[in-house]
Amino acid sequence: MHLTLRQLNIFQAVATHSSYTRAAEELHLTQPAVSMQIKQLEDNIGLPLFEQLGKTLFLTAAGEELIGYCERISQQLRDAEDAFENMKSLSSGKLSITVASTANYFAANLLAMFSQQHPDITIRLNVTNRENLLKDLKFNHCDLAIMGKPPAELDLVTTVFMENPLVVIAPINHPFCNASKIPLEAIAKEPMVVREQGSGTRFSIEKFFHNQGLSLNIAAEMTASEAIKQAVSAGLSLGIVSRHTIDLEIESNRLCILDVEHFPILRHWYLVHRKEKRLSPIAEAFQTFLLGNKHK
Ligand code: PGA
């Protein structure tokens, strides 16, 4: 069976007016064009849709059945139209965003502010490390991503929007807390807790020490900055994390940032999407919101 929306539209008009002539007038078609479309529709279905009794045109049982379907299809099309209008006016829609776990310390706040401006949108936030974030971009699982320096291999549109300094942290009673200009060699010798392989933070720490001709004394690796902070404040070792992750601990005097030569390692946060990605209105609005906000 091959029905077109056009045929259903014509059928609905004939049924509403009980007349081929009036349907033709309404649709700006000729009466024979309307009759031909109805004939094709009947041939397609294999049943008559109208019957002419005296001067009156009635729907057959098949016609009654089809009019019910037409009404439901029209309703669905109106619903689709409303949904698209809502998406255009940003009063609904889905924003799918993947952020590097370190970025979640500020991304969650930004998303909260954004959703206050657009209370009916749905946000899907995936918080993961750099390696998995790159998979999300590759397999088109997100509209936008927030990450450290993007790789050149993927075809990405990238905009830098904020600094991301990496700092060395220590428990507050550590002897290094009062020292200044601590040499890198001394830091490299100390046991250190760092993020897991696959994390962007880990990658840049290793690259930084390697470029200085040093390697780290890794005591433990952990998949979350939260765990690193707790391990460091409990006295396990020193740690290296993004400055963005330790606001609360610095305020409450649970950790100190060490004054180390060549530190902080200065990285940046980027807002990223695939070049061919057709951003939804809500994703574009978030992009404007994020890049329009001034960040330290
Ligand atoms: P991550 O993120 O260390 O949490 O993976 C930072 C980055 O993308 O560089």
Residues whose N, C-alpha, C, O or C-beta is under 5 A from the ligand:
A	BS01	PGA	A100 S101 T102 T128 N129 R130 M147 G148 K149 G198 S199 G200 T201 R202
